[in-house]
Amino acid sequence: MKPSTLLLLFLFFVSVSPLALAQKKWQDLTTVEDICTYMPGTMKKMLDQFDLDRPGMEKVKQAHAKGDLVQACKELLAYYRNGNTASYLRKTQPGTSTKTIADADTVLNYVFYVQNVRGQVPLLADGHRDWHYQGPNNDKEWAWLSNRHTQLGEVYNAYMETGNPKYAQYMDGFLRDFIIKSMPYPAAKSSTPVWRGLEVAARVKTWSRIFYGMINSPYFSPATQLLVLSSMPDHAHYNRYFHAGNNWLTMEISALATAATNFPEYKQADEWLTYAIATMTESMKGQVYPDGIQTELTSHYHNVSLANFELFKEICDRANRPLPDFFNQTIVSMYDYIARAVRPDGYRILNNDGDRGSDRELLLKAAQKYNKPEWAYLASNGQSGTKPAQGPSYFFPWAGQLVSRSGYEAQAHWSYFDIGPWGSGHQHNDKLHLSVSAYGRDLLVDAGRFAYTGEVAQKFRPYATGSAGHNLVLIDGNGQNPGPKLADAPLDRSHFKITPDYDYATNRFASFKNVEGTASHTRALLYVRGEFWVVVDRISTDRPRTIETLWHWHPDCLVTQDGTIVKTTNPKGNLAVIPVSNQTMDIRFVKGQEQPEIQGWYSPEYNVYMPNTATIYRASIPRDQTIVWLLMPSEGVTPTVQAKVLSENEREVQVEVTTKGKTRKLVVPYAESGGVSVGK
């Protein structure tokens, strides 16, 4: 070939290669040259985010000063490959194999399980996935949670376990797809699936693991690595300037601290961490009551906040940034609440917007970490650890929660009685609700949360948040209005009393929806340890009313009626609800009802629900009225019980209960713990 021909070919390729590269499909961008040609503005902006005077960044600075974008980006990646930033996330690459993990293989087809719902993210005409896809039920929550990239963490774990290149290649393509499609960053508070705060926060944590864990992988392309570095400051900016409060704040601010400490090379990293420490510590003061309970008053989000407070402490410890003593003590207090509220089977309270998840392993790990053997005792039914000096029942005066137990064994009685404020978020209108478990079985239950958005929420959400899904009293068919969000002070001792023989708590609620005139409900609970519960409902009214007392049973319970008594006939673990007063009441059983209103449904987890039996006692009252209930637990057949009201007045009711050859005369005051007596 003539030299002139070679020269022409050379000039041709020099002139057309940039254009051809610029038209390259985003799926094929793998090299530094690719991404710098395809997205030069993004790469220049990325470099401007870094402190190039930082030790180790000299070569990046030199190339940047020369205007050599490609070389500057190559030197930046070399800095990360050869450095020791975030050493705790750096991993030795696994040996190559063809091993597979079934759950991860499902994700490789963009099939995600989000809150128990399976959906496949569709492909758009431009080759990107539809990151706004709302799942098969057209649920915004599905879209939001799928953008947290927890599924990517599952694939990362599979790669580290198997070394199968397909998992690494999937992560590379996934991140390149998402980051390019997510542009431009809106730099404004958003509720979109891609740029909502919780999703932004979750991605920071997952991407950090993948970036450092895969930095030396041949399957994690330089183009994708640079895209992660270009997007991370946007994520930090969002968490810095557009974070919310309550448990959202704990997630978003812990993510800001994650970005600041995992990527300290960014110019703003120190300011991010300083702001995060000030914001998180101040939030903890207002977000956790002195008795250790997060102010949303749902055990589920209590755990969410605790996990992020603890993560934040770990981040600051690694960065040698000390936190105030109260921060560390509050973490311990939050764990202490979980330990003292846990059911005998290791599961947490199901209250407000929460799920009935297990806290056993969480507590056993925390007991070892914080040297709290009493937590291990509570979580293991006394099989390990040290018996608590106080207990087995506990009252939390700021949250207004009484947790009663007969003991610590797996078959113990357990109840949860709510007499506190409404809560700062995720609230249900459920004041004076009571849940009961005994002999290893849930008996009286809260309805749960069902779902927040989508078809399930449209159907069940009002029931979940309203009074009708809880064990309390409706007045003229109406439930409660929202109450005060926060407690200004703890409940004083007139509201509760715990002794070796009994537990007592009481409070009053007086705001009902659409109720004319004045009406209030006072409920006093007396638990005689190891024997039974007495519930006293005092209705004060300025006119005749119709009242309905609701008792919701766990779906596994076999529920029958024996006269005015409603009881379970399970093989093991039973409860009888016995009206002790003389009022005439109609008794109705409802299960799985949809019309004329939702009633008789139970949701132990998000998007999981099933019918359960609701027993409704209905009575017409002409004036103020006191209704007394005896809740009698039994391992097997309900024992013979005789119960009657001996007397009542404006202050208290006296009740006599005879069972198993023992008679007790009980005094249950409506509003003063000092007047309680259980007799002998």
N, C-alpha and C positions, 0 to 999 in steps of 0.2 A: 504494500500500500504506500502511495506517495506521501511524503511528509506534509504536503499541503492538505491532503485528504485527512490525515490524522489531526492536523490543526483545526480543520473545520469541524470534525467530530467532537474534539475537545471543547471548542467554543459552543457547540450545540448543546452538549450536556451541561456545561456550566450555566448556560442561559435558561434551560428549561427545567433543570432539576428542582430548583426552589418552587417553581409553579406546580410541578407535578407533586412535589412533597406537600405543598399547601393544600392540594386537592385530595390528599391521601385520606382514606376513611379513618375515623377516630379509633375504630377497633384495631387498626394496624399500627398505632403509635406506640412504639416500644423504646426507642432510643432517645438520648438527650437531643440529638439533632432533630428528630421527629417533632418532639414537643416544643422545642424552641422555634421551629419554623411554623408549626401549626398554631401555636398560641404565644407568640413573642411578647405581647403586652402582659399576659398573665405571668410569664416567667420574670419579666423585668420588675413587675410589681412585687413578686415574691422575694426577689433579691433585696429589694428596698426595705423589706420587713426585718432583715437580719442586721445584727450588730457586727459589722465586718472588722471591727477593731478587737474583737474577742480573740484571745490566744487560740491558735489553731486555724484561724480563718484567713491567714495571710495570703494564701494562694487564691482564695476566692476573691479577696479584695483587689489583688493585682489584676486578675482577669476582668473583673468588673470595671476597674478604672480604665482599662484599655478598650472597653466597650465590646469585649468578646463574650457575648451572652452564653454561647455553648460551653466554652471553657470554664466560665464562672460556675455554671450549673454542674459540670463534671467535678470540679473541685469541691463544690458543696456536698455532693454525694460521697466523695472520697472522705471528706471530713467526718461524715456520719458513719461510714463503713468502718473507719479506722479509729474512731473516738471511743469514749467511755460514758458519754451521756446516757442516762437511763439504763445503767448497766443491769439493773434488776430485771429489765425486760428483754435483754439480749439473750438469744438462745443458740446453742449449737445446732446446726442443721441436721435433720434426721437422714439416715441412709435411705436411698431410693428403694421403693418396693411397689408392688401392685396391690397391696392390701387395701381393703375398702371398709368403710363404716356405713351401714345402711342409712342412718339418720342424716349423715352428711351428704350422702348421695342424693337424697331427696332435695336438699337445698340446692344442689348443683343444677337442678331443673327449675330453679326459681320457685319452688314450691315451699311456702313458709307456713308454719303453724303459729298463729298469733292468737293468744288467749283462747286456746282450744278450738280455733276455727282454721281449717286448711284452705289455702288459696294459692293460685299460681299467678305470679306477676306477668302480665302480658307484654309482648314485644310491640314496639311502635314502628311506624313506617321508617323512621330515621335510624333504626337499629338499636336505639336505646330501650331500656325497660321503662315501663310506665310507673314511675315512682310515686304517682298520685293514686294508684289503684287502691280501691277501698275494700277489696276482698269480696267473697261471694255474697255477703249479706249487705253490701253497700254501706259499710260501717267506717266512719272516719277514724275510729280508734284503731282499726286494722291497718289503715294507711299510716297513721302516726307511728304505731309500734313497729311496723315492718321497716321503717326508716331509722330505727335505732341501731340496726346492724348487729344485733345479738346473734342472728343466724350466721353472720360472717365469723363471729367468734367460735361458733360450733365447727365451722369448716377449718379454721385455724387449728383448733385442737386436734381435728382428724389428721391434718397434715403432719403435725408434730408427732402424733402417735404412729402414723403409717409411713410417712415419707413419700406417699403417692403424689407424683407431680400434678395430677389433675386437680387436686385441692388447691395447691399453690397457684396454678394457672387460673382457676376460677376466681380466687381472691383478687388477683391482678386485674382481670377483666371487669370484675364487679366494681372495684374502686374506680377504675378509669371511666367506666360507664356512668356511675353515679356522680362523680365530681364534675365531669364535663357537663352533664345534663343539669346539674344543680346551679350552674352559673346563669346569670350573675348573682352574686350574693346581694340580697336586698338591703342590708344594713338598716333594718327596721323590725320592730316587733311583729311577729307573724304567727299565724295559726295554720299555715299550710303544712302538708305532710313533711316536706323537706326541711323547712326552716322554722319549725316550732321549737321552743326552748328545750324541752325534755329530750327531743330527738337529737338536737345539736349536742347536748351534754353527753348523751350516751355514746355518740359516735367518737367524741374526743378520746374516750377511754378505750373503746375497741380499736380504733385506728392506731393508737399509741402502741398497743400490744403487737399489732400486725407489722407496723413500720419497723420497730426495732427487732422484733422476733424474726423478720424476714429480710432484714437489710442486706444480708450476705447470701441470700438465696438467688440462684440463677434464674428462677421463675418469677421473681418480683422485679418487673422491668424498671429501668431508670425513669422512663416517662411517668409511670404510675407513682413512683417514689416522689418525684418532683410535684406531681399533682397533689399528693397528700400534704407536702410542705407548703404548697401555695394556698391550700384551703384551710389549714389549721389556724392561721391568724384570724380568718373570718369567723371561725367557730368560737375562738376566744373572745373576739369583739362582741359577738352576740351575747355570750354568757356574761360578759362584763357590763354591758349597757342595757340589756333587755331582759334580765332575769326576773322571775316572779318572787313570791314569798312562800312561807310554810315549807312543806316537803319539797316543792319544786325548787326553792332556793337552795336547799342542801344538795340536790343533784346538779344544778347548774353551776353553783359556786365551787363545788368539788371538782367539776370538769374544768373550770377556769384555772384552778390550782394545778390540775393535772397537766394542762397545756403549758403552764408557766414553768413547771419543774421538769417535765419531760423534754421540753424544747427551750431551755434557758437562753439559746442563741438569738431568739427574737428580741428586738429592741424593747418591746413593751413587757417582756416577761417579768421583770422585777416589779413593775407597777401592777401587773395582773395579780401577782402573789400577795403583795401588800394589801391591795384592795380586797382580795379574797379572804385574807385573815381577818381584817377588820369587819367585813360584812358577815362572815360566818359566825364569828364570836358574838357579835351583836345580835344576830338572828337567834342564836341558841338561847340567849337570855329571855327573849320574848316567845320562843317557840316551844320551850319545855317547862312544864310546871315544876315547882320545888319537889313534888313527890315523884318526879322522874318520868312523867307522861307527856308525850308530844300533844300539843293543844288541839289537833284535829280530832283527838279522842277516838281514833280507830286503830286497832292493834296492827293492822296491815301497814298503814302509813307511818305509824310509830316505828316499825322495823325499817321502813325505807329511809326515814330520816336518820335513824341510828346508824345504818350501814354507811350513809354518806358522811355523817359526822366522824365515824371511825376511819373511813377512807381518808378524810381530810387530815386527821391527826397523823396517819401514816405518811401522807405526802409531806406534811410539815416536818415530821421527824427526819425523813430522808434529806430534806433541804436544810436541816439544822435551824429551823425557824420555830422557836418555842411558842407554845400556846399557853394561855392563862390556866392556872390550876383548876378553876371552875369548869373549864372545858373538859378536861380529863375526868373530873368527878361527875359531871353530868352524863358522860358516856356510861360510867359505872351505874349511876342511878337509873338510866334507861334500861339497862340490862336487868337491874334488880326488879324493876316493874314487870318485865317479861317473865322472870322466874317466879314471882309471887302470884302472877295472874294465870299461869299456865294450867291447863286442864290436867287431870290425872293421866290422860292418854298422851300427853305431850303436845297437844294442839292448843293453839291460841284462841282467845275470845273471838267470836264472830260478831262484830259490831260495826255500825255505820258502814262506810264503803270499804269492806274488807272481805278476805277469803278465810276459810277455815284451814289454814296451813299449819304444819308442825313446826314447833320451836325447839324440839328436843335436841337435835344435833347442834343447833345454834348455841343453846345454853351450855351444853357439855364442852364445846370448844371455848366459849367465853369463860367458863368456870376455871379452866386450866390457864387461859391467857391472863386473867386478872386475879388469879389465886383466890377464888370465891367458892370453896367447897360446898357451901349451902346451896348454891345454884345447881350444882351437880346432884345434890340430894333431891331437890324439888323436881328436877327434870327426869331423874331415874327412878322415881318412886322409892327413894331410900336405899337403892342398891349400891350407890357410891356416894362419896362426899360426906358432909357433916350436917346433922339435923339443925335447922335454923333455931336460933334462940327464941324467936317470936313466931307465932303462927299457931295452927295452920291457916287461919283466915287473916285477911288483910283489908284495911280500908284506906283509900287514897283520897284525902280530903279536898285537894284542889280539883281533881278530875271527878270526884263524887262517885267513885266506884267501890262497891263492896264485893269482894271475892271470898266466898265462904267454902270451907272444906270440912269434912269430918276427920281427915287425916291426910297422909302423904301417899298412901298405897294406891295401886292402880285401880282398885275397886271403890275408891272413896267417893262420897258425895261431893258435888261441886256446884256452885251457883254464881251467877254474875248479876248484880243489881245496879242499875244506872240511875243515880239521882243527881248528876252533875249538870254542867252547862251543855249547850247545844253542840259546841265545837267550832273551831276556826275554819274548817273545811271538810268536805266529803260527809256532810251531816245527814242524819235521818231524824225524823220527828218522832223520837222514841223514848222520851223521858219516862222513867219509872218502869222501864222494861225489865223483865226477869228471864234469864236462861238457866236451865237446870240439866245436869248430867249426874248419873249414878251407876255404879256397878259396870263401868266400862262402856256406857251407852249414853248418847245424847237423847234427851227426852223432850224438854221444852226448848224451842230454838227461835232465833232471829231469822228473818226471811233471807238475809244476804243482800248482795248488791246487783246481781243479774248482769247488767251492762250499762255503759254510759251513753253510747250512741248506736245507731243502726236499728234494725228491725226488732231485735230483742229488747232494746231500751225503749223503743216506741211503745211496746206492749207492756213491759213490766216495770219501767223505771219509776213511775208514780207510786206503784205499790211498794217498791223497795225502799224509797225514801219516806213514804208516808207512814202514818200510824197503823194502818190496817195490817201491815206485815209484821207486827210486833205484839208482844204479850203485855197488853195494857188495856185501858178503858176508852171506848168511844162514847161521846155524849151527843145524843140526838143524831146518831149516825156520823158524827164528825170527829176527825182526828185533831191533832195538835198543830198549832202554828209554830214556826221557828222560835226558838228561845234565845237567850243571850249567848253570844258566841264564846265569850271568855269569862272565866271566874276572876273577880276582883280580889277575892280573899278565899281562904279555905273554909269549908263547912266546919262549924264549931261542933263541940262534942254533944250538943243536944240532938244532933242529927244521926249519931252513930255510937255504937258501943260494942266492943268485942271482949268477951270473957272466956275462960276455959269451957264454960257450959253452953254459951250461946253467942250469936251475933245479931245485931239489930241495926237497922238503918231506916230513915224516913225522909221524905220530902214532899213538896206540894207543887202541882202544876195548874195554872189557871188561865191559859190562853188557848182556846179552841176555835177552829175555823167555823165561820158562819153560825155561831151559837149566839142567840139573842139573850140579853140579860147577863147575869153573872153565874158562873159555874166553875168549880175547881175540883181537882182530884188529888187527894192525899193518899199516898200508899206507904204503909209501914211493913217492913219485912222482919220477921223473927225466925232465925234458924236455930233450932235446938240441936246441938251438935250430935251427930250420929243418929238422929231420930227422924226429924221432919222439919218442914217449913210452914209457918203461918203467915198468910198474906192478908193484910187488913186494908180494904179500899174504903176511904171516906169521901163521899160525894157531897159537896156543899153547893146548894143551888137556891135561886130566888123564885123558882117556879117548878112545876112538874117536868120531869125529864124521862127520856128513854135512854137507858145505858146498856152498853154491850161490853162484856168482858171477854177478851180474846185469849185463847191458849193455842199456840201453834206447836204441833208435834213433829219430831223428826220423821222423814219419810219411811224409815225402817221400822217405825213403831206400829204395832197392831193395837188399834184404839177401839174400845168398846164403851157402851153406856150401861150402867146399872142403876136405874132410878135417876137420881140427880147427880150421881157420881160418874165421872168419866175417868177411865183408867186404861193402862196398856196391859196386854197379855203376852208380852215377849217371853221367849224361853228363859232369858236372863236379863235383869235390869228393867225395872218397872216403876211407874209412878201413877198414883191416883190423885185426881183433883176433886176435892170433897168440899162442896158448899156447906159451911157450918151455920150460916145465918138462916132465918126463916122466910126470906123473900121468895115469892113465886117467880120462877124464871123459866123461860122457854129455852130449850137447848137445841142447837142446830149444828150439824156437821157439814163442813164444806171441804171439798178436795178438788184441786185442779179446775176451779171455776174461772171462766172468762167473761161471762155475761150474767147479770148486768154490770158487774165490776169484777176485777181480778181479786181472787182470794184463794188461799190454800196452795201456795207455791213456795219452793225453797231453792236457794242458790248457794251452794257451798264454795263455788269458784266462779270467776268471771266467765260469762257465756255458757255456764253449765246450770241447768235448772230442771226441776222435776216437781210433780205434785206432792203435796203433803197435807195431812189432815189438820184443819183448823176447827176447834170447838168454840162456839160462840154462845155465851150465856146472855140472854136478853131479859131485862126487867124494866118495868115502869115504876118510877118512884114519885111520890107526891111532894116530897120535901127532902131535907138533908137525910142521908142514908149511909149506914155502915154495912159493908158486906165482908164477911170473913171467909177465907179459904184455907183449907188444910191440904198441903201437898205432902203425900205420904210415899216415900220411896221404899222399894223392897227388891231384894235380889230375885225372888221368885214370885209366888202368888201374893197378892196384896193381903196383908193381915186384917183381921177384924178390928174395926176402929169405931169408937163411939166419941163423938165430939159435939159440944153444944156451947152456945153463948150464955154465960152466967149473968152478965150485966154489961151495959154500955152507957156512956154519958158523953158529954162534950169533949172530954179529954182522953178517954181510953175505952178499951173493950177488955172484958175478962172472959177467958175461954177455958173450958175443961176438955182435956183429951185423954182418953183411956185406950191403951193398946198394949198387947203382950203382957197383960197383968199389971200394968203400971198406969197410974192416974197422975196427970200433971194439971195444975191450975196456973194458967198463964195470964199475965197482965201485959197488954200490948198498948202502949200510949200512941196517940196519933203523931205527936210532935215533940216528945221529950224523952230522951234516952234514959234519964235518971229514974223514970217510973217503971222500967221493965222488971218483970219477975217471971221466973219459969217454974217455981215450985220444985218439989222433990217427991 
